[in-house]
Amino acid sequence: MTQADFDVLILGAGSGGYACALRASQLGLSVGLVEKGKLGGTCLHVGCIPTKALLHAAEVADSARESEQFGVKATLEGIDMVGVNSYKDGVVSRLFKGLTGLISSRGITVIEGEGRVSGDRQVTVGDRVVTGKHLVLASGSYSKSLPGLDIDGERVISSEHALRLEQVPASVIVLGGGVIGCEFASVWKSFGAEVTIIEALPRLVAAEDEASSKALERAFRKRKIAFRTGTPFQSVKTTDDGVAVTVEGGDVIEAELLLVAVGRGPSTSGLGYEELGVAMDRGFVLADERCRTNVEGVYAVGDIVPGLQLAHRGFQQGIFVAEDIAGLDPQPIDELGIPRVTYSHPEIASVGLGEAAAADKYGADGIETLTYDLGGNGKSQILKTQGFVKLIRQKDGPVVGVHLVGDRVGELIGEAQLIYSWEAHAEDVAPLVHAHPTQNEALGEAHLALAGKPLHAHS
């Protein structure tokens, strides 16, 4: 290449793209950021932030409904979806305004419009062609469907449509028992809907440790959230007042709405990646541990790269790429060290290996596990939540997996990530002081027990 418009040219301003832009500008690089929609992408506008706002509203509804068990007399008059949406949209709007101001203050050039790779480190946006010394592909993902299953936005909806509902449906079928499906199922049940989850795999949130899946299934049964695992979807018909879903075996389940929550696919089609010669697999961009594609000077970050489709993974990859371009030689990201959270009621949080994966890696005799019940944790009793901390370690070695179930346990995953990432032994964590009463104590208690000196836990 000869003269380039920017040191770093980024296609997509979602979590990975804008994090890369911010860090690169901080390092003194000139940055061009191409975005056809709004800065912040899926996570900010139709993903993490609005869904978690709904989940918090659901928690408030449950608190009102169950207030008498805390000695507080309150009544839940109903769910005002106009008010809920106003609250949700207000959170998104404030964060969007802050991000827009931050991008502007860093001197980043935002190029609005649909960009397409049109040459070596070159992107065409409308009638404008921009170039970069380095090109970062960060085009994000979209809500997938199944072959022959059309999302009409009325009776058959995606998560994006679900965020815009103006009233609570009387009944919903959720197709997909992964993170997105379980979160929406949790919200709608708290809002008063009848919910049925259909999942082809043998258990809900199948990517999590089996003990976490079973705990969530028990909690959902208690909440009367129906679910059918090991049950592939066959077809759906719209009726006068809803949908009729046929599953394998011929059973028909009826509801007002069908939410299709079968995962997210990479947004790469028609963007010129293949023509540039970028190695692809089923629409995903293949990249090495340094986020580099097979094409010189071209990186890829976020949901288009195979692996966990999480905003914080995209953030970290974006920061990594900016630092790599700037010559700082950052350390590659350990994918297993990326924390995972399902924000249902109860929450699931984890980092590192599950028990089955750890046994595969180290041998069944090469690992030890310990489960600490939150029933022994004072703050969990106060919150009236049930769950556990499960630790997995190499025998006489470091902790290689931490798994948490219970309300608000997502807030504990930061310490768990440090324990895993620093290859800490239970004996290293046991002397650390954890504030009382907090749920955070449960992590400390679990490590005390694993180190052979249980306090409140049974030995």
N, C-alpha and C positions, 0 to 999 in steps of 0.2 A: 504493500500500500504506500501511496504518497501521503499528501497532507490529509489529515482526518479532521472532521468537525469537532469531535470530542475524544478525550482520553478513554472514556467508558460510555458506550451506548447501550441502553437497557430497553428491552422490549417487554413491557408489562410493569405496572406500578402497584402490584399487590405486595404482600408481606416480603417476599424475597427481593423483588425489584426495588421497592422504595428503601429497604434497609441497605441494599447495595449502594444505592444512590447517595444516601445520607453519609454512610461511612466513607465512600470514595471522595465525596466533596470535602469531608473533614480531613482527609489525607492530602488535600491540595490538587486533586484530579478534576478536570472538567467533565461534567456529566450531562448527557442527554437522556431523558426519560420519556419513552413513548407509551401513551395510554389511550385506549379508545373509550374507556368509561370514566370512572371516578378514581382518583388517587386512593389507595387503600385496598382496592380489589375485593375479592370474595369475602375474605375474613371480616373486614370492617363493615361492609354494606349488606351482605346476604349470607354471612357465615358465623364465625365465632362470636362477634360482639352482639348482634341482634338476637341470636339464639340464647345466649347466656342471659340477656336481659329478660327474655321470656321465662327462662328457668328461674330467675330470681322472683319474678312476678308470681310464678307458680308456688315458690316457697312461701311467699307472703300469704297466698290463698290458703295453703295448708296450715300455716300458723294461725290464721283467723279461724279456720274450720276446727282446729284442734286446741283452741286456746284454753278451753275449760280444764284440760289436764294440767295446766300450769297455774290454775286458780284465777284465770282472767276470763271474765264473761264478755264475749264478743260474738257477733253473728256475721256470717258471710252472706251478704245479700246477692252476690252474683259477680260475674266477671264482665267488666266493661271493656270490650276489646278496643273500642276507640281510645279509651284512656290508656290501656296497656300499650297499644301501638304508638301513642303519643309519647309515652315514657321511653319506649324502645328507640323510637326515631330520634328523640332528643339526645339520648346517649350517643348514637351514631353521628348525629349532626355535630355535636361538640367535639368529638374525636376527629372527625373529618376536617373541621375548621382548624383544629390544632395542627393536624398533619399538613394541611395545605400551607399554613403559615410557616411551618418548619421547613418544608421543601423550598419555599420561596426565599426564606432568610438565608439558606445555604447556597444560594446562587445556582441552583440546579435548573437547567432548561427543560421545561415540560413541553413535549410536543403532542398536542391533542389530535387524536384520529386513529384509525385502524392502520397499524403498521404491518408490513410484510417484508421478510428478508428477500432482498433482490440482487445480492451480490456479496462479494467478500467483505464481511463486516460492514454491510450496507443495508439500510432499511428505507423502504419507500412508504411515505405517509401522504396519501392523496397525490398531489403533484410535486411533493417535496422529497428529495433524496438526502438522507443524512448518513454520515459514516462515523465510525469509531475505531480507535486503535485496538480496542477490545470490544467484543459484542457479548452481551449477557442475555440469554433467552430466559424469560420469566413470565410466560404467557398464561400460567395458571391452569385451572380445571373447570369442569362443568358437571352438573348433575346428570348421571348416567340413567339409562332405562334398560329394559330387556328387549330382545328381538320381538317385534310384533306388539309391544306395549307402548301405546302412544300417550304421552302426557298432554292432556288438553287444557290444563290450567283451571278446569272447572270442577269436574268430578275426580279426575286422576291428576294429582298435583305433585310437584317437586318441592324440595325444601324451600326454594325461593318463593313459590306460591304460598307455602304454609306460613311464611313470615308476614304475609300481607292479608291474611284472613280477617274479615271484619266482624265475624262472630264465631263463637265456639261451636264446632260441629257436635251433633248429638252422638255420633259414633264415627270411628275412624278405623280403617285397616292400614297398618303400617307394613309395607313390603320391605323387609330388611331389618335384621336384629343387630346391626352394628352400632357404632357410636351415634350416628345421626338419627337412626330409627329409634333407638332407646331414649335419646334425649327428647325427641318430639313426643314419643309415647308417654314419657314422664310428665311433660308439660300438660298435654291434653287431659290426662287422668286427673291431675291436680285442678284443672279448670272445669272438670265435671263431665268429660266425655267418656263414652265406653270405648275401650281401645283393645284391638287384637293385633298382635305382631305375627307375621309369617316369615319364617327364616328357613332357608334350605339347609344350612349347616346344622350340626348336632346341638349347638348351644348358642345362647345370646353372647354378644361381644366375644366371638370365638378367637379373636387375636389376643385376648387376655389370658392370664393363668386360669386353669380350670376352676380353682377354688373361688376366684373372683366372679366368674360366670355363674357358678352355682349360688353364690351369695346374692347376686343381683336377681336371679330367677326366683329365689325364695322371697325376696323383698317385693318383687313384682306380683307374685301370687298373693301375698298378704295385702297388697294394694288393689287386688282384683284387676290387674292388667293381664289380659289373656295373651298367651303366646303359644305358637305351634312351631317347634323346632324340627329339623329334619323333614321339612315339608316344602318341597319345591312348588313355586307358582306355575299355574298352567295358562289361565286366561282371565280376562275381566270383561264384563258387559255393563254398560250403563243402563240404569233403570229409571223409572219416573221420578224416584226420590233418592237415588244414590247409585251404588255400584254393587255388582254381584261378582265375587272373585271365586274362581274355581281353582282348587289346589290338587296336587297329585293324589290320586285315590278317588277323585270325583267329588269330594265335599265342596259345598258352596257356602261362602261366608258373605253376608250382606252388611253394608254400612253406608253412611252418607258420603264419605270420601275415601279415596285410596291415596295414601302418600307413598310415592316410590322413593325408597331410600336405599338403593342398592350400590351406593358408592359414587365416586367421582372419577371422571375420565380426564386425560390430559388435553388441554386446549392447544393443539398443534396443527390441526388440519388446515391446509390452504395457506399456511404462513411462510412457505418457501424453505422450510428446514431441509426437506428431502433433496430439493433442487441444489441446495448448497453442499450437499453430501454428508450432512449430519447423520450419524448412525442412530437408527430408531428401532424400537421394538413395541409393536402394538400401539403405536401412537406416542409412546414415551420416548424422551430423549435420553440416550445412554451417556453417562458421564462418569469419570473416575472419582477417586476419593477427594480429588482437588477440584471437583465440579467442572472439570475440563471435558469438552466433547472431543471427538476425533479430528475436528477441524481446527487448525491453528488459530489461536486468538479468540475462540468462541467457547463461552461457558454456558452452563445451564443450572438453574436453581428452582427450588420449590416443587409444586405438585406435578410438574412435567417430568421430573426425575423419579425413576422407580424408588419406592420406599414409603415411609410414613407421610401421609398428606396432612401435615400439621403446620399451622402458621409459624410457630416458633422454630420449626425446622427450616422453613423458608427464610426467616429472619437471620438465623445463624449462618446459613449458606450464603446469603447475600453479603453479610459482614465479612465472611471468610474470603469470598471472591474479591471484594474490594481490597482487602489486605494482601491477597496473593498478587493482584495486579500491581499494587504499590510496592511489591518486593519485600514485604515484612515476613514472609515465610511462615504463615500461621499453621497451627497444628490441625490436621484433618479432623473432621467431626466424627465422633464415635456414635453411630446410629443407635446402638443399644442404650447409649447414655441420654437419649432424648426422652424426656418425660412424656407420659401419655395419660390423659385424663378424660373420663366420660362423666359429664356433668348432670347425670340423672339423679333421682332421689331413690336410693343413696348413690353417692359418687363412687367411681372406681379410679384409682390412680396407680401408676406403676412405672418402674424404670428397670432396665436390665433384663435378665433372662427369666422366663417362667420356669416352673419346676420341670416340665417335660423337656424343654429345650436345654436346661442345665444338665439334666440326666443324660441327654443325647451327647452333650459336649464333654462332660467329665465322667460319665458313667454313673449308674444309679447308686453305687457304693462310694462315689467320689464327692457326693454333696450331702449337706445337712439342711433341713428346713425347720423353722419354728414359727408357730402361729400364736400371736397374742390377741386375745379377745378384747374388744373395746368395752365389754362389760366391766372390766377392771379399771377403766379409765374414768376419772371423776368428771371431766368436762363432757365426755360422751354421754354419761348418765344425765348430766344437766340438760344436754341437748336432746335427750331421749333418742339417740341414734344407736344402731347396732352395726357391727362389722368387725374388722380385724386388721392387724398388721401381720403380713407374712414375709419372713426373711428366708432367703436361700443363699447358702454360702458353699464355697468349696470346702471340703473337709479340712479342718485346720488351716483354712485360707481366708481370703477376703469375701465380703458379701458381694454376690453377683446378681442379685435380684431383690427388689423390694416391691411388695404388692399391698395396696391399701383399699379397704372398702368401708364406707360410712359417709354420713353427711359431712361436707366441707373438707374431706381429706385431701382434695386437690391442692389445698393450701400447704400441705405437709410435704409435697413431692420435691420441693427445693432442697431440703436437707437430705432426703433420700437420694437425690441425684448426686450430691456431693459425696455421700458415703460410697455409692457405686463408682463414681468417676475417679475418686482418689484411692480406690481399691482398699478401703478401710476394712480392718478386721473388727469383729464384734467387740473385742477387747479394747480397740481404739475408741469406740463410740461410747461404751459403757460408763467411763468416768465423766463424760460431758454432762453439764447441768441443764436440765430442761425445766422451764418454768411450770409452776403448779398453780391452779389447775388449767392445763391446756391439753388438747388432743395431741399436741406435739410430744407430750410425755410418753405417749404410747410407743413412739419410735424408740425413745430411750429405754423404756421398760423391756421392749422386745429384744434390744441388743444386750441389756443386762442378763436376760434369761438365756440368750444364745451364748453369752460368755460364761455361763454356768453359775451365775449369782442372781437368780430371779428375786425380785422384791415382792411385788404384788402378784406376779404371774405364778402359776403352779409349775414346779420343776418336773 
